[in-house]
């Protein structure tokens, strides 16, 4: 069931239109991750959906226009990038939304304590909020929002100010709470891992426009265009030429190599773009093929770039190719610049995009 839908929604700041959305809907119980680079208009869209920012267009809550905005706001909760806690106890802060809604003292204490417990900070209930760490304060802020049992929870990059270990722990705990309680949620993030961990669907926003929406797997495996592909981490977007097409395989020329894929080329396009995620490329030591994958390329390591728990491997495979492997794998293979390796990927992995997309009106 659709709980919120927007049609022809636009937000202006000064003379500029920062958000222009033809259609966006939110199903009851789902988490929609609004993913995009900084400045894409994500926060403006979230605030417009929460009826906290003036916007043109139609916004409907459970199929009806939002005429009583106060009632709608009371049925929703918003968590911002930085926790906005009062100089009170943790319990009093967690109960604040209920207090503003006129809930009695005993009931709001019970619900606030339950929300703090779900977020793992019940033991801090009597502590002053000003003494909390950043991660603890954000947990309390989220608990305050959940204590009101909102019909829709809006989260505006709630983890952006936290260090990596704190962010990962809070993301995991929040994902469990949202799943258990089936809380309808809109999450703004520029972090791909957060979108995958929390989002039932992912909507990619760029320059205020909705470029793609779908399951996380569909968006990350089959990006709609090269710009979306680059943003979601599909670093290998390679010009190709269709050599042959059968019922099972498409054979492409990429540089001096032939690449087999199960994806069909875009209709009428003999020169599509071949998209391969770095995580889908397997690297093995030596120049001799060792993989059972259909596409095996003799390659040379150009350089290695550590990225957290992984290593970004830049290869010369007759054309530039990027692979991601674990730090452990790089260490075990003793990879170094100049080494001969094989890079391989399955025919089912690549996604094909048209070389040229029609210009947007």
C-alpha positions, -999 to +999 in steps of 0.1 A: +000+000+000+013+035-009+016+057+022+031+088+005+033+099-031+045+130-048+037+142-083+054+171-102+072+180-070+096+209-073+116+230-048+131+264-056+158+282-037+160+318-049+159+317-087+171+281-090+150+249-091+170+225-068+145+196-070+122+185-098+106+151-094+079+138-118+067+110-096+079+094-064+060+070-041+067+053-008+052+020+002+041+014+037+068-004+057+096+001+032+129+021+035+137+043+006+173+054+004+177+087-014+213+084-027+233+110-045+264+132-044+267+163-022+245+191-035+222+168-054+191+181-036+186+151-014+179+171+018+156+195+000+136+166-013+134+150+021+122+182+037+096+187+010+083+152+015+082+159+053+062+191+045+090+212+062+100+230+030+076+248+006+073+229-027+051+231-058+033+200-070+010+174-053+019+156-021-005+129-009-006+110+024-026+078+022-041+089-010-053+123+001-039+157-002-021+170+029-045+198+039-038+195+076+000+199+076+001+199+114-016+165+116+008+152+090+038+165+109+026+149+141+023+116+123+060+118+111+094+122+127+126+137+114+162+130+124+188+155+112+226+151+106+234+164+140+214+154+171+194+183+185+192+175+222+181+198+250+200+203+282+180+176+300+184+140+308+186+114+281+151+101+291+136+135+290+150+141+255+137+107+243+103+116+256+102+152+241+083+143+210+056+126+230+054+155+254+048+179+226+020+156+214+003+157+247+010+122+259+008+116+296+039+114+318+037+077+326+030+066+290+057+088+275+082+075+301+073+039+292+076+045+254+108+066+257+124+039+278+114+012+252+128+033+224+161+039+242+163+001+249+158-007+212+187+016+203+210+002+230+211+033+252+186+026+280+214+025+305+221+062+298+185+073+306+194+094+337+225+108+322+226+145+311+224+147+273+253+171+271+277+145+284+270+120+255+294+110+228+284+117+192+272+082+186+253+080+218+236+114+211+225+103+177+211+070+191+190+091+216+179+114+187+167+084+167+151+069+198+132+101+203+119+099+168+109+062+171+092+068+205+063+086+187+056+056+166+057+077+134+039+067+103+070+079+083+105+084+097+127+108+078+164+105+083+187+132+069+223+117+068+221+107+105+255+090+104+276+116+085+292+131+116+302+098+132+335+079+130+335+047+109+332+021+138+304+041+154+286+046+121+288+009+112+274-002+146+246+023+145+237+014+109+235-023+119+213-016+149+190+008+131+186-017+102+174-043+128+150-019+144+135-008+111+130-044+099+115-056+132+090-027+135+084-023+097+089+015+100+083+034+068+115+053+063+131+078+039+168+079+044+191+105+028+227+094+023+256+098+000+271+065+012+266+035-010+271+010+018+244+027+039+220+027+010+226-011+005+224-019+042+192+000+049+173+006+017+146-017+003+147+006-027+173+031-038+165+064-056+195+081-072+192+118-073+216+140-093+213+178-098+178+176-084+165+150-108+155+114-101+178+094-124+170+059-113+149+040-087+147+003-079+161-023-056+196-018-044+207-048-065+191-035-097+206+000-092+241-011-084+242-039-110+223-022-138+228+016-136+206+036-159+234+057-175+272+063-173+269+090-147+248+069-124+272+040-130+302+061-119+284+073-088+273+038-076+308+025-081+308+008-115+342+021-124+346+001-155+325+017-183+342+006-215+335+015-251+326-017-270+316-029-305+291-056-311+306-085-330+278-111-328+245-117-310+229-151-304+201-163-282+225-168-253+255-145-258+266-111-271+302-110-283+318-076-280+351-062-291+368-041-263+402-030-274+419-060-290+398-085-269+366-103-274+342-102-244+312-125-241+282-113-221+247-126-216+232-091-217+216-081-249+229-048-265+206-018-265+183-019-295+199-005-326+232+003-308+263-014-323+286+005-300+273+001-265+291+008-232+302-023-213+298-018-175+316-041-150+317-036-113+352-038-098+339-062-071+330-087-099+365-090-113+387-118-100+425-115-100+450-143-100+488-143-100+506-151-133+498-146-169+483-180-175+445-184-173+434-201-141+398-191-139+367-210-153+350-176-160+343-170-197+362-138-199+399-141-189+424-113-197+461-113-193+469-081-175+496-061-157+492-044-124+497-006-128+492+004-092+475-006-059+454+018-039+442+009-004+405+018+003+396+008+038+394-029+040+399-034+003+425-027-023+417-010-056+438-026-083+444-006-115+452-029-144+464-027-179+444-054-198+449-039-232+425-013-219+422+002-184+405-020-159+398-016-121+393-044-097+386-045-059+400-072-038+404-077+000+435-066+018+441-102+027+440-113-009+464-086-020+488-097+008+485-134+000+492-128-037+520-104-029+507-081-055+529-052-067+530-028-096+544-043-127+533-079-119+516-101-145+481-113-135+449-126-150+417-107-146+385-126-151+347-121-149+317-141-158+295-135-188+265-129-165+283-099-148+284-070-173+256-046-180+253-028-214+243+008-218+237+028-250+266+049-260+245+080-264+214+088-245+188+113-258+192+148-242+169+156-214+142+182-222 
